[in-house]
Amino acid sequence: MNTVLSKFSSDYRIKSSKFLGFLCPAATITEAEEYLDSIKKEHPTATHHCYAYLLNPNEPIEYSSDDGEPNGTAGLPILNTLKSHNLMNVILIVVRYYGGTKLGKAGLIDAYQTSAQQSIESATLNTLVPIKTYELEYDYPQQSLIEKWKNEFTWIDLESSYLETVNLKIGCPKGENELFKRSLKSKEHQLIRFEITGESFHIKN
């Protein structure tokens, strides 16, 4: 999966209509709505603010809006373009300024798809990895065991605390999780504790 870490834009024009695309990062519905509101404030006189978002790689949420365009001619083409690029945790908004010439349904689909495509082509994409999250606690003499796991698995450091004992919050890609969990359980007696804490995602820069 891919995502973006900042806003990217495009400008597509056809038959006097202007289509401005904005690809923005969003990890939650609230963040997506905040980006949408900000774009609406930037372009209050636009004819339409059509959009689609894909959120949460562990339990995907998708939504699209035609914002007054004929059903299926705007939001869905934007959403399908996001899917074709395997994008997640993003919202893509296409702002239209009507130029006086009707494009027809096929023309609208093509225009919104082209605008979305150009926004994605302008972007720097980052890899998004769904992970399982863990907390480990262990005594310092067990550091060699930790280093062994780091070499055997894709070990993602999230947070660490080195006091009387070592406390780590880590992530493991979901594809490696079952093997990693079995390895943890087999060495559980060498740890003070370990706990599976949930699901998240990791962004590779």
Solvent accessible surface area in square Angstrom, and as a share of the most:
residue,aa,sasa,rsa
1,M,63,0.28
2,N,40,0.21
3,T,3,0.02
4,V,2,0.01
5,L,94,0.47
6,S,58,0.37
7,K,86,0.36
8,F,41,0.17
9,S,61,0.39
10,S,19,0.12
11,D,75,0.39
12,Y,40,0.15
13,R,152,0.55
14,I,53,0.27
15,K,123,0.52
16,S,92,0.59
17,S,0,0.00
18,K,53,0.22
19,F,0,0.00
20,L,22,0.11
21,G,0,0.00
22,F,18,0.07
23,L,0,0.00
24,C,0,0.00
25,P,28,0.17
26,A,2,0.02
27,A,38,0.30
28,T,67,0.39
29,I,73,0.37
30,T,84,0.49
31,E,71,0.32
32,A,0,0.00
33,E,90,0.40
34,E,105,0.47
35,Y,64,0.24
36,L,15,0.08
37,D,74,0.38
38,S,44,0.28
39,I,0,0.00
40,K,79,0.33
41,K,163,0.69
42,E,94,0.42
43,H,30,0.13
44,P,100,0.63
45,T,116,0.67
46,A,13,0.10
47,T,67,0.39
48,H,27,0.12
49,H,20,0.09
50,C,0,0.00
51,Y,30,0.11
52,A,0,0.00
53,Y,19,0.07
54,L,10,0.05
55,L,1,0.00
56,N,49,0.25
57,P,14,0.09
58,N,27,0.14
59,E,124,0.56
60,P,90,0.57
61,I,69,0.35
62,E,91,0.41
63,Y,109,0.42
64,S,37,0.24
65,S,23,0.15
66,D,28,0.14
67,D,59,0.31
68,G,71,0.68
69,E,14,0.07
70,P,53,0.33
71,N,142,0.73
72,G,24,0.23
73,T,2,0.01
74,A,0,0.00
75,G,0,0.00
76,L,87,0.43
77,P,6,0.04
78,I,0,0.00
79,L,8,0.04
80,N,69,0.35
81,T,6,0.03
82,L,0,0.00
83,K,92,0.39
84,S,87,0.56
85,H,52,0.23
86,N,81,0.42
87,L,3,0.02
88,M,15,0.07
89,N,7,0.04
90,V,0,0.00
91,I,1,0.00
92,L,0,0.00
93,I,0,0.00
94,V,0,0.00
95,V,0,0.00
96,R,11,0.04
97,Y,54,0.21
98,Y,95,0.36
99,G,31,0.29
100,G,55,0.53
101,T,62,0.36
102,K,173,0.73
103,L,26,0.13
104,G,43,0.41
105,K,130,0.55
106,A,82,0.63
107,G,22,0.21
108,L,10,0.05
109,I,69,0.35
110,D,74,0.38
111,A,0,0.00
112,Y,0,0.00
113,Q,77,0.34
114,T,34,0.20
115,S,0,0.00
116,A,0,0.00
117,Q,57,0.26
118,Q,62,0.28
119,S,0,0.00
120,I,5,0.03
121,E,118,0.53
122,S,57,0.37
123,A,18,0.14
124,T,90,0.52
125,L,67,0.33
126,N,18,0.09
127,T,57,0.33
128,L,2,0.01
129,V,24,0.14
130,P,28,0.18
131,I,1,0.00
132,K,49,0.21
133,T,18,0.10
134,Y,1,0.00
135,E,42,0.19
136,L,1,0.00
137,E,31,0.14
138,Y,0,0.00
139,D,64,0.33
140,Y,100,0.38
141,P,109,0.68
142,Q,45,0.20
143,Q,53,0.24
144,S,86,0.56
145,L,13,0.07
146,I,0,0.00
147,E,75,0.34
148,K,96,0.41
149,W,1,0.00
150,K,70,0.30
151,N,133,0.68
152,E,94,0.42
153,F,34,0.14
154,T,59,0.34
155,W,33,0.11
156,I,14,0.07
157,D,92,0.48
158,L,85,0.42
159,E,104,0.46
160,S,63,0.40
161,S,42,0.27
162,Y,119,0.45
163,L,135,0.67
164,E,162,0.73
165,T,28,0.16
166,V,0,0.00
167,N,45,0.23
168,L,7,0.03
169,K,81,0.34
170,I,1,0.00
171,G,0,0.00
172,C,2,0.01
173,P,18,0.11
174,K,80,0.34
175,G,83,0.80
176,E,51,0.23
177,N,9,0.04
178,E,95,0.42
179,L,109,0.54
180,F,2,0.01
181,K,45,0.19
182,R,141,0.51
183,S,25,0.16
184,L,0,0.00
185,K,116,0.49
186,S,70,0.45
187,K,67,0.28
188,E,88,0.40
189,H,149,0.67
190,Q,62,0.27
191,L,15,0.07
192,I,83,0.42
193,R,91,0.33
194,F,33,0.14
195,E,90,0.41
196,I,73,0.37
197,T,63,0.37
198,G,29,0.28
199,E,78,0.35
200,S,40,0.26
201,F,65,0.27
202,H,58,0.26
203,I,53,0.27
204,K,104,0.44
205,N,163,0.84
